[in-house]
């Protein structure tokens, strides 16, 4: 996310020069980051559910499709995705719109 925000710095600066608020900028970056994370979590859960059948014999005292394990893993990954999106989003609000317009990129 940090690299994506850095690449979009000229666009973000232009948006802010045209009147976008810092809160709108943070929402835009968070929406992008969390949508990617949710797609990844969903696809990962589907693949994990499919592969638990193959490993069922190796699991001791744990059900193959334990909802607590799947929910906990999704919650932890979602939390880290939110953090990984929020920090670059905050940094994006510090882009100087005037400097962006001067560079012309």
Backbone as XML, in Angstrom:
<?xml version="1.0"?>
<chain id="A" units="angstrom">
  <residue number="1" name="UNK">
    <atom name="N" x="0.830" y="-1.193" z="0.000"/>
    <atom name="CA" x="0.000" y="0.000" z="0.000"/>
    <atom name="C" x="0.868" y="1.247" z="0.000"/>
  </residue>
  <residue number="2" name="UNK">
    <atom name="N" x="1.976" y="1.186" z="0.695"/>
    <atom name="CA" x="2.845" y="2.344" z="0.750"/>
    <atom name="C" x="3.355" y="2.707" z="-0.642"/>
  </residue>
  <residue number="3" name="UNK">
    <atom name="N" x="3.732" y="1.691" z="-1.417"/>
    <atom name="CA" x="4.205" y="1.945" z="-2.767"/>
    <atom name="C" x="3.077" y="2.460" z="-3.655"/>
  </residue>
  <residue number="4" name="UNK">
    <atom name="N" x="1.891" y="1.908" z="-3.517"/>
    <atom name="CA" x="0.755" y="2.366" z="-4.322"/>
    <atom name="C" x="0.426" y="3.821" z="-4.022"/>
  </residue>
  <residue number="5" name="UNK">
    <atom name="N" x="0.492" y="4.200" z="-2.762"/>
    <atom name="CA" x="0.224" y="5.592" z="-2.383"/>
    <atom name="C" x="1.330" y="6.501" z="-2.909"/>
  </residue>
  <residue number="6" name="UNK">
    <atom name="N" x="2.575" y="6.037" z="-2.846"/>
    <atom name="CA" x="3.689" y="6.847" z="-3.358"/>
    <atom name="C" x="3.555" y="7.073" z="-4.863"/>
  </residue>
  <residue number="7" name="UNK">
    <atom name="N" x="3.117" y="6.052" z="-5.583"/>
    <atom name="CA" x="2.932" y="6.189" z="-7.025"/>
    <atom name="C" x="1.763" y="7.110" z="-7.355"/>
  </residue>
  <residue number="8" name="UNK">
    <atom name="N" x="0.784" y="7.148" z="-6.488"/>
    <atom name="CA" x="-0.395" y="7.990" z="-6.728"/>
    <atom name="C" x="-0.269" y="9.371" z="-6.104"/>
  </residue>
  <residue number="9" name="UNK">
    <atom name="N" x="0.902" y="9.723" z="-5.589"/>
    <atom name="CA" x="1.087" y="11.021" z="-4.932"/>
    <atom name="C" x="0.701" y="12.196" z="-5.828"/>
  </residue>
  <residue number="10" name="UNK">
    <atom name="N" x="1.081" y="12.201" z="-7.119"/>
    <atom name="CA" x="0.634" y="13.326" z="-7.963"/>
    <atom name="C" x="-0.894" y="13.416" z="-8.074"/>
  </residue>
  <residue number="11" name="UNK">
    <atom name="N" x="-1.539" y="12.274" z="-8.212"/>
    <atom name="CA" x="-3.008" y="12.260" z="-8.303"/>
    <atom name="C" x="-3.628" y="12.753" z="-7.002"/>
  </residue>
  <residue number="12" name="UNK">
    <atom name="N" x="-3.103" y="12.290" z="-5.887"/>
    <atom name="CA" x="-3.632" y="12.702" z="-4.590"/>
    <atom name="C" x="-3.423" y="14.191" z="-4.380"/>
  </residue>
  <residue number="13" name="UNK">
    <atom name="N" x="-2.231" y="14.692" z="-4.755"/>
    <atom name="CA" x="-1.968" y="16.127" z="-4.653"/>
    <atom name="C" x="-2.920" y="16.940" z="-5.500"/>
  </residue>
  <residue number="14" name="UNK">
    <atom name="N" x="-3.212" y="16.468" z="-6.702"/>
    <atom name="CA" x="-4.157" y="17.172" z="-7.577"/>
    <atom name="C" x="-5.561" y="17.150" z="-6.986"/>
  </residue>
  <residue number="15" name="UNK">
    <atom name="N" x="-5.973" y="16.013" z="-6.453"/>
    <atom name="CA" x="-7.294" y="15.928" z="-5.816"/>
    <atom name="C" x="-7.401" y="16.923" z="-4.660"/>
  </residue>
  <residue number="16" name="UNK">
    <atom name="N" x="-6.333" y="16.997" z="-3.856"/>
    <atom name="CA" x="-6.361" y="17.914" z="-2.717"/>
    <atom name="C" x="-6.333" y="19.369" z="-3.190"/>
  </residue>
  <residue number="17" name="UNK">
    <atom name="N" x="-5.638" y="19.636" z="-4.307"/>
    <atom name="CA" x="-5.619" y="20.996" z="-4.852"/>
    <atom name="C" x="-6.996" y="21.396" z="-5.358"/>
  </residue>
  <residue number="18" name="UNK">
    <atom name="N" x="-7.760" y="20.406" z="-5.812"/>
    <atom name="CA" x="-9.106" y="20.687" z="-6.312"/>
    <atom name="C" x="-10.166" y="20.673" z="-5.213"/>
  </residue>
  <residue number="19" name="UNK">
    <atom name="N" x="-9.736" y="20.441" z="-3.966"/>
    <atom name="CA" x="-10.679" y="20.578" z="-2.863"/>
    <atom name="C" x="-10.990" y="19.324" z="-2.082"/>
  </residue>
  <residue number="20" name="UNK">
    <atom name="N" x="-10.315" y="18.218" z="-2.363"/>
    <atom name="CA" x="-10.565" y="17.000" z="-1.581"/>
    <atom name="C" x="-10.073" y="17.210" z="-0.150"/>
  </residue>
  <residue number="21" name="UNK">
    <atom name="N" x="-10.823" y="16.739" z="0.796"/>
    <atom name="CA" x="-10.437" y="16.874" z="2.201"/>
    <atom name="C" x="-9.486" y="15.740" z="2.585"/>
  </residue>
  <residue number="22" name="UNK">
    <atom name="N" x="-8.705" y="15.934" z="3.623"/>
    <atom name="CA" x="-7.850" y="14.836" z="4.093"/>
    <atom name="C" x="-8.656" y="13.586" z="4.463"/>
  </residue>
  <residue number="23" name="UNK">
    <atom name="N" x="-9.825" y="13.770" z="5.032"/>
    <atom name="CA" x="-10.658" y="12.619" z="5.397"/>
    <atom name="C" x="-11.091" y="11.835" z="4.160"/>
  </residue>
  <residue number="24" name="UNK">
    <atom name="N" x="-11.413" y="12.541" z="3.083"/>
    <atom name="CA" x="-11.802" y="11.869" z="1.841"/>
    <atom name="C" x="-10.622" y="11.109" z="1.247"/>
  </residue>
  <residue number="25" name="UNK">
    <atom name="N" x="-9.433" y="11.675" z="1.379"/>
    <atom name="CA" x="-8.236" y="11.010" z="0.879"/>
    <atom name="C" x="-7.955" y="9.737" z="1.670"/>
  </residue>
  <residue number="26" name="UNK">
    <atom name="N" x="-8.078" y="9.814" z="2.980"/>
    <atom name="CA" x="-7.874" y="8.633" z="3.826"/>
    <atom name="C" x="-8.905" y="7.565" z="3.482"/>
  </residue>
  <residue number="27" name="UNK">
    <atom name="N" x="-10.155" y="7.951" z="3.316"/>
    <atom name="CA" x="-11.209" y="6.989" z="2.945"/>
    <atom name="C" x="-10.902" y="6.315" z="1.621"/>
  </residue>
  <residue number="28" name="UNK">
    <atom name="N" x="-10.415" y="7.077" z="0.645"/>
    <atom name="CA" x="-10.108" y="6.525" z="-0.674"/>
    <atom name="C" x="-9.015" y="5.460" z="-0.577"/>
  </residue>
  <residue number="29" name="UNK">
    <atom name="N" x="-7.954" y="5.758" z="0.153"/>
    <atom name="CA" x="-6.843" y="4.812" z="0.285"/>
    <atom name="C" x="-7.269" y="3.600" z="1.103"/>
  </residue>
  <residue number="30" name="UNK">
    <atom name="N" x="-8.001" y="3.826" z="2.189"/>
    <atom name="CA" x="-8.482" y="2.707" z="3.004"/>
    <atom name="C" x="-9.419" y="1.797" z="2.219"/>
  </residue>
  <residue number="31" name="UNK">
    <atom name="N" x="-10.297" y="2.382" z="1.430"/>
    <atom name="CA" x="-11.223" y="1.583" z="0.627"/>
    <atom name="C" x="-10.461" y="0.689" z="-0.340"/>
  </residue>
  <residue number="32" name="UNK">
    <atom name="N" x="-9.433" y="1.239" z="-0.982"/>
    <atom name="CA" x="-8.636" y="0.450" z="-1.915"/>
    <atom name="C" x="-7.901" y="-0.677" z="-1.196"/>
  </residue>
  <residue number="33" name="UNK">
    <atom name="N" x="-7.255" y="-0.357" z="-0.092"/>
    <atom name="CA" x="-6.491" y="-1.362" z="0.635"/>
    <atom name="C" x="-7.360" y="-2.449" z="1.239"/>
  </residue>
  <residue number="34" name="UNK">
    <atom name="N" x="-8.464" y="-2.058" z="1.836"/>
    <atom name="CA" x="-9.328" y="-3.052" z="2.485"/>
    <atom name="C" x="-10.081" y="-3.909" z="1.480"/>
  </residue>
  <residue number="35" name="UNK">
    <atom name="N" x="-10.405" y="-3.359" z="0.324"/>
    <atom name="CA" x="-11.068" y="-4.189" z="-0.686"/>
    <atom name="C" x="-10.125" y="-5.279" z="-1.179"/>
  </residue>
  <residue number="36" name="UNK">
    <atom name="N" x="-8.861" y="-4.932" z="-1.394"/>
    <atom name="CA" x="-7.884" y="-5.951" z="-1.786"/>
    <atom name="C" x="-7.702" y="-6.983" z="-0.679"/>
  </residue>
  <residue number="37" name="UNK">
    <atom name="N" x="-7.646" y="-6.530" z="0.556"/>
    <atom name="CA" x="-7.473" y="-7.444" z="1.680"/>
    <atom name="C" x="-8.665" y="-8.377" z="1.832"/>
  </residue>
  <residue number="38" name="UNK">
    <atom name="N" x="-9.873" y="-7.854" z="1.697"/>
    <atom name="CA" x="-11.061" y="-8.701" z="1.843"/>
    <atom name="C" x="-11.143" y="-9.748" z="0.744"/>
  </residue>
  <residue number="39" name="UNK">
    <atom name="N" x="-10.768" y="-9.386" z="-0.467"/>
    <atom name="CA" x="-10.735" y="-10.367" z="-1.557"/>
    <atom name="C" x="-9.714" y="-11.450" z="-1.238"/>
  </residue>
  <residue number="40" name="UNK">
    <atom name="N" x="-8.543" y="-11.050" z="-0.755"/>
    <atom name="CA" x="-7.515" y="-12.018" z="-0.401"/>
    <atom name="C" x="-7.925" y="-12.920" z="0.748"/>
  </residue>
  <residue number="41" name="UNK">
    <atom name="N" x="-8.567" y="-12.354" z="1.744"/>
    <atom name="CA" x="-9.019" y="-13.157" z="2.887"/>
    <atom name="C" x="-10.081" y="-14.162" z="2.438"/>
  </residue>
  <residue number="42" name="UNK">
    <atom name="N" x="-11.008" y="-13.726" z="1.599"/>
    <atom name="CA" x="-12.061" y="-14.624" z="1.118"/>
    <atom name="C" x="-11.473" y="-15.762" z="0.282"/>
  </residue>
  <residue number="43" name="UNK">
    <atom name="N" x="-10.586" y="-15.423" z="-0.650"/>
    <atom name="CA" x="-9.969" y="-16.472" z="-1.469"/>
    <atom name="C" x="-9.104" y="-17.401" z="-0.619"/>
  </residue>
  <residue number="44" name="UNK">
    <atom name="N" x="-8.407" y="-16.847" z="0.358"/>
    <atom name="CA" x="-7.601" y="-17.669" z="1.252"/>
    <atom name="C" x="-8.446" y="-18.611" z="2.087"/>
  </residue>
  <residue number="45" name="UNK">
    <atom name="N" x="-9.578" y="-18.143" z="2.561"/>
    <atom name="CA" x="-10.469" y="-18.992" z="3.355"/>
    <atom name="C" x="-11.030" y="-20.136" z="2.506"/>
  </residue>
  <residue number="46" name="UNK">
    <atom name="N" x="-11.367" y="-19.826" z="1.266"/>
    <atom name="CA" x="-11.888" y="-20.869" z="0.371"/>
    <atom name="C" x="-10.818" y="-21.925" z="0.104"/>
  </residue>
  <residue number="47" name="UNK">
    <atom name="N" x="-9.597" y="-21.482" z="-0.190"/>
    <atom name="CA" x="-8.503" y="-22.432" z="-0.437"/>
    <atom name="C" x="-8.166" y="-23.220" z="0.817"/>
  </residue>
  <residue number="48" name="UNK">
    <atom name="N" x="-8.157" y="-22.563" z="1.959"/>
    <atom name="CA" x="-7.856" y="-23.255" z="3.211"/>
    <atom name="C" x="-8.926" y="-24.300" z="3.518"/>
  </residue>
  <residue number="49" name="UNK">
    <atom name="N" x="-10.177" y="-23.967" z="3.268"/>
    <atom name="CA" x="-11.261" y="-24.920" z="3.511"/>
    <atom name="C" x="-11.126" y="-26.127" z="2.587"/>
  </residue>
  <residue number="50" name="UNK">
    <atom name="N" x="-10.696" y="-25.883" z="1.354"/>
    <atom name="CA" x="-10.529" y="-26.986" z="0.413"/>
    <atom name="C" x="-9.363" y="-27.889" z="0.835"/>
  </residue>
  <residue number="51" name="UNK">
    <atom name="N" x="-8.280" y="-27.316" z="1.325"/>
    <atom name="CA" x="-7.105" y="-28.109" z="1.675"/>
    <atom name="C" x="-7.198" y="-28.768" z="3.048"/>
  </residue>
  <residue number="52" name="UNK">
    <atom name="N" x="-8.123" y="-28.351" z="3.885"/>
    <atom name="CA" x="-8.238" y="-29.001" z="5.197"/>
    <atom name="C" x="-8.707" y="-30.441" z="5.047"/>
  </residue>
  <residue number="53" name="UNK">
    <atom name="N" x="-9.442" y="-30.719" z="4.009"/>
    <atom name="CA" x="-9.880" y="-32.103" z="3.770"/>
    <atom name="C" x="-8.677" y="-33.011" z="3.515"/>
  </residue>
  <residue number="54" name="UNK">
    <atom name="N" x="-7.648" y="-32.480" z="2.871"/>
    <atom name="CA" x="-6.459" y="-33.276" z="2.604"/>
    <atom name="C" x="-5.641" y="-33.522" z="3.868"/>
  </residue>
  <residue number="55" name="UNK">
    <atom name="N" x="-5.723" y="-32.610" z="4.814"/>
    <atom name="CA" x="-4.919" y="-32.707" z="6.033"/>
    <atom name="C" x="-5.727" y="-33.218" z="7.224"/>
  </residue>
  <residue number="56" name="UNK">
    <atom name="N" x="-6.926" y="-33.679" z="7.003"/>
    <atom name="CA" x="-7.819" y="-34.066" z="8.093"/>
    <atom name="C" x="-7.208" y="-35.140" z="8.996"/>
  </residue>
  <residue number="57" name="UNK">
    <atom name="N" x="-6.455" y="-36.042" z="8.446"/>
    <atom name="CA" x="-5.857" y="-37.130" z="9.230"/>
    <atom name="C" x="-4.738" y="-36.627" z="10.143"/>
  </residue>
  <residue number="58" name="UNK">
    <atom name="N" x="-4.132" y="-35.482" z="9.811"/>
    <atom name="CA" x="-3.021" y="-34.966" z="10.610"/>
    <atom name="C" x="-3.479" y="-34.031" z="11.726"/>
  </residue>
  <residue number="59" name="UNK">
    <atom name="N" x="-4.739" y="-33.653" z="11.749"/>
    <atom name="CA" x="-5.248" y="-32.736" z="12.763"/>
    <atom name="C" x="-5.693" y="-33.517" z="14.000"/>
  </residue>
  <residue number="60" name="UNK">
    <atom name="N" x="-5.169" y="-33.129" z="15.143"/>
    <atom name="CA" x="-5.531" y="-33.801" z="16.391"/>
    <atom name="C" x="-6.282" y="-32.821" z="17.282"/>
  </residue>
  <residue number="61" name="UNK">
    <atom name="N" x="-7.461" y="-33.225" z="17.723"/>
    <atom name="CA" x="-8.308" y="-32.445" z="18.617"/>
    <atom name="C" x="-8.720" y="-31.094" z="18.037"/>
  </residue>
  <residue number="62" name="UNK">
    <atom name="N" x="-8.715" y="-30.987" z="16.723"/>
    <atom name="CA" x="-9.163" y="-29.782" z="16.032"/>
    <atom name="C" x="-10.022" y="-30.222" z="14.856"/>
  </residue>
  <residue number="63" name="UNK">
    <atom name="N" x="-11.167" y="-29.608" z="14.716"/>
    <atom name="CA" x="-12.021" y="-29.923" z="13.565"/>
    <atom name="C" x="-11.420" y="-29.291" z="12.316"/>
  </residue>
  <residue number="64" name="UNK">
    <atom name="N" x="-11.579" y="-29.908" z="11.167"/>
    <atom name="CA" x="-10.983" y="-29.369" z="9.942"/>
    <atom name="C" x="-11.508" y="-27.985" z="9.573"/>
  </residue>
  <residue number="65" name="UNK">
    <atom name="N" x="-12.765" y="-27.735" z="9.783"/>
    <atom name="CA" x="-13.356" y="-26.435" z="9.417"/>
    <atom name="C" x="-13.774" y="-25.682" z="10.675"/>
  </residue>
  <residue number="66" name="UNK">
    <atom name="N" x="-12.838" y="-25.492" z="11.577"/>
    <atom name="CA" x="-13.099" y="-24.819" z="12.843"/>
    <atom name="C" x="-13.420" y="-23.337" z="12.591"/>
  </residue>
  <residue number="67" name="UNK">
    <atom name="N" x="-14.650" y="-22.898" z="12.864"/>
    <atom name="CA" x="-15.014" y="-21.502" z="12.585"/>
    <atom name="C" x="-14.223" y="-20.500" z="13.423"/>
  </residue>
  <residue number="68" name="UNK">
    <atom name="N" x="-13.795" y="-20.900" z="14.619"/>
    <atom name="CA" x="-13.010" y="-19.994" z="15.453"/>
    <atom name="C" x="-11.652" y="-19.719" z="14.817"/>
  </residue>
  <residue number="69" name="UNK">
    <atom name="N" x="-11.020" y="-20.752" z="14.295"/>
    <atom name="CA" x="-9.709" y="-20.580" z="13.657"/>
    <atom name="C" x="-9.833" y="-19.745" z="12.387"/>
  </residue>
  <residue number="70" name="UNK">
    <atom name="N" x="-10.828" y="-20.042" z="11.575"/>
    <atom name="CA" x="-11.008" y="-19.284" z="10.346"/>
    <atom name="C" x="-11.372" y="-17.825" z="10.640"/>
  </residue>
  <residue number="71" name="UNK">
    <atom name="N" x="-12.261" y="-17.614" z="11.586"/>
    <atom name="CA" x="-12.661" y="-16.253" z="11.941"/>
    <atom name="C" x="-11.526" y="-15.472" z="12.571"/>
  </residue>
  <residue number="72" name="UNK">
    <atom name="N" x="-10.768" y="-16.131" z="13.448"/>
    <atom name="CA" x="-9.632" y="-15.466" z="14.085"/>
    <atom name="C" x="-8.564" y="-15.076" z="13.083"/>
  </residue>
  <residue number="73" name="UNK">
    <atom name="N" x="-8.271" y="-15.976" z="12.154"/>
    <atom name="CA" x="-7.270" y="-15.669" z="11.128"/>
    <atom name="C" x="-7.737" y="-14.514" z="10.252"/>
  </residue>
  <residue number="74" name="UNK">
    <atom name="N" x="-8.991" y="-14.525" z="9.873"/>
    <atom name="CA" x="-9.524" y="-13.425" z="9.060"/>
    <atom name="C" x="-9.501" y="-12.103" z="9.804"/>
  </residue>
  <residue number="75" name="UNK">
    <atom name="N" x="-9.811" y="-12.137" z="11.089"/>
    <atom name="CA" x="-9.803" y="-10.919" z="11.898"/>
    <atom name="C" x="-8.389" y="-10.356" z="12.043"/>
  </residue>
  <residue number="76" name="UNK">
    <atom name="N" x="-7.423" y="-11.224" z="12.300"/>
    <atom name="CA" x="-6.033" y="-10.774" z="12.441"/>
    <atom name="C" x="-5.527" y="-10.192" z="11.114"/>
  </residue>
  <residue number="77" name="UNK">
    <atom name="N" x="-5.776" y="-10.889" z="10.021"/>
    <atom name="CA" x="-5.328" y="-10.395" z="8.719"/>
    <atom name="C" x="-6.022" y="-9.086" z="8.359"/>
  </residue>
  <residue number="78" name="UNK">
    <atom name="N" x="-7.301" y="-8.981" z="8.651"/>
    <atom name="CA" x="-8.031" y="-7.745" z="8.375"/>
    <atom name="C" x="-7.511" y="-6.572" z="9.192"/>
  </residue>
  <residue number="79" name="UNK">
    <atom name="N" x="-7.160" y="-6.837" z="10.452"/>
    <atom name="CA" x="-6.610" y="-5.787" z="11.313"/>
    <atom name="C" x="-5.280" y="-5.279" z="10.782"/>
  </residue>
  <residue number="80" name="UNK">
    <atom name="N" x="-4.406" y="-6.198" z="10.382"/>
    <atom name="CA" x="-3.117" y="-5.780" z="9.838"/>
    <atom name="C" x="-3.273" y="-5.085" z="8.489"/>
  </residue>
  <residue number="81" name="UNK">
    <atom name="N" x="-4.248" y="-5.490" z="7.690"/>
    <atom name="CA" x="-4.499" y="-4.815" z="6.420"/>
    <atom name="C" x="-4.991" y="-3.391" z="6.666"/>
  </residue>
  <residue number="82" name="UNK">
    <atom name="N" x="-5.816" y="-3.208" z="7.685"/>
    <atom name="CA" x="-6.286" y="-1.871" z="8.027"/>
    <atom name="C" x="-5.124" y="-0.992" z="8.461"/>
  </residue>
  <residue number="83" name="UNK">
    <atom name="N" x="-4.257" y="-1.519" z="9.279"/>
    <atom name="CA" x="-3.081" y="-0.771" z="9.724"/>
    <atom name="C" x="-2.137" y="-0.471" z="8.563"/>
  </residue>
  <residue number="84" name="UNK">
    <atom name="N" x="-1.942" y="-1.463" z="7.693"/>
    <atom name="CA" x="-1.054" y="-1.275" z="6.547"/>
    <atom name="C" x="-1.627" y="-0.286" z="5.543"/>
  </residue>
  <residue number="85" name="UNK">
    <atom name="N" x="-2.912" y="-0.065" z="5.564"/>
    <atom name="CA" x="-3.530" y="0.920" z="4.675"/>
    <atom name="C" x="-3.623" y="2.288" z="5.331"/>
  </residue>
  <residue number="86" name="UNK">
    <atom name="N" x="-3.823" y="2.310" z="6.636"/>
    <atom name="CA" x="-4.039" y="3.581" z="7.318"/>
    <atom name="C" x="-2.780" y="4.433" z="7.382"/>
  </residue>
  <residue number="87" name="UNK">
    <atom name="N" x="-1.640" y="3.812" z="7.651"/>
    <atom name="CA" x="-0.404" y="4.591" z="7.764"/>
    <atom name="C" x="-0.037" y="5.299" z="6.457"/>
  </residue>
  <residue number="88" name="UNK">
    <atom name="N" x="-0.050" y="4.626" z="5.300"/>
    <atom name="CA" x="0.198" y="5.358" z="4.054"/>
    <atom name="C" x="-0.904" y="6.370" z="3.731"/>
  </residue>
  <residue number="89" name="UNK">
    <atom name="N" x="-2.130" y="6.075" z="4.141"/>
    <atom name="CA" x="-3.228" y="7.013" z="3.889"/>
    <atom name="C" x="-3.009" y="8.312" z="4.656"/>
  </residue>
  <residue number="90" name="UNK">
    <atom name="N" x="-2.561" y="8.193" z="5.894"/>
    <atom name="CA" x="-2.252" y="9.398" z="6.671"/>
    <atom name="C" x="-1.120" y="10.191" z="6.044"/>
  </residue>
  <residue number="91" name="UNK">
    <atom name="N" x="-0.118" y="9.472" z="5.550"/>
    <atom name="CA" x="1.005" y="10.134" z="4.907"/>
    <atom name="C" x="0.557" y="10.822" z="3.611"/>
  </residue>
  <residue number="92" name="UNK">
    <atom name="N" x="-0.416" y="10.251" z="2.923"/>
    <atom name="CA" x="-0.909" y="10.833" z="1.676"/>
    <atom name="C" x="-1.589" y="12.175" z="1.910"/>
  </residue>
  <residue number="93" name="UNK">
    <atom name="N" x="-2.133" y="12.377" z="3.086"/>
    <atom name="CA" x="-2.796" y="13.650" z="3.359"/>
    <atom name="C" x="-1.794" y="14.785" z="3.526"/>
  </residue>
  <residue number="94" name="UNK">
    <atom name="N" x="-0.522" y="14.453" z="3.654"/>
    <atom name="CA" x="0.508" y="15.475" z="3.818"/>
    <atom name="C" x="1.134" y="15.903" z="2.491"/>
  </residue>
  <residue number="95" name="UNK">
    <atom name="N" x="0.604" y="15.386" z="1.380"/>
    <atom name="CA" x="1.105" y="15.782" z="0.062"/>
    <atom name="C" x="0.786" y="17.258" z="-0.149"/>
  </residue>
  <residue number="96" name="UNK">
    <atom name="N" x="1.785" y="18.017" z="-0.572"/>
    <atom name="CA" x="1.590" y="19.448" z="-0.803"/>
    <atom name="C" x="0.982" y="19.647" z="-2.190"/>
  </residue>
  <residue number="97" name="UNK">
    <atom name="N" x="-0.275" y="20.091" z="-2.273"/>
    <atom name="CA" x="-0.932" y="20.255" z="-3.567"/>
    <atom name="C" x="-0.214" y="21.266" z="-4.463"/>
  </residue>
  <residue number="98" name="UNK">
    <atom name="N" x="0.307" y="22.324" z="-3.890"/>
    <atom name="CA" x="0.983" y="23.350" z="-4.675"/>
    <atom name="C" x="2.254" y="22.795" z="-5.325"/>
  </residue>
  <residue number="99" name="UNK">
    <atom name="N" x="2.995" y="22.007" z="-4.576"/>
    <atom name="CA" x="4.216" y="21.392" z="-5.120"/>
    <atom name="C" x="3.870" y="20.410" z="-6.240"/>
  </residue>
  <residue number="100" name="UNK">
    <atom name="N" x="2.788" y="19.693" z="-6.091"/>
    <atom name="CA" x="2.352" y="18.769" z="-7.126"/>
    <atom name="C" x="2.002" y="19.510" z="-8.406"/>
  </residue>
  <residue number="101" name="UNK">
    <atom name="N" x="1.299" y="20.615" z="-8.276"/>
    <atom name="CA" x="0.931" y="21.398" z="-9.449"/>
    <atom name="C" x="2.164" y="22.038" z="-10.115"/>
  </residue>
  <residue number="102" name="UNK">
    <atom name="N" x="3.138" y="22.416" z="-9.340"/>
    <atom name="CA" x="4.358" y="23.008" z="-9.893"/>
    <atom name="C" x="5.149" y="21.983" z="-10.714"/>
  </residue>
  <residue number="103" name="UNK">
    <atom name="N" x="5.222" y="20.754" z="-10.210"/>
    <atom name="CA" x="5.959" y="19.706" z="-10.924"/>
    <atom name="C" x="5.305" y="19.357" z="-12.240"/>
  </residue>
  <residue number="104" name="UNK">
    <atom name="N" x="3.996" y="19.428" z="-12.289"/>
    <atom name="CA" x="3.275" y="19.128" z="-13.523"/>
    <atom name="C" x="3.139" y="17.655" z="-13.804"/>
  </residue>
  <residue number="105" name="UNK">
    <atom name="N" x="3.344" y="16.809" z="-12.806"/>
    <atom name="CA" x="3.194" y="15.368" z="-13.015"/>
    <atom name="C" x="2.058" y="14.829" z="-12.210"/>
  </residue>
</chain>
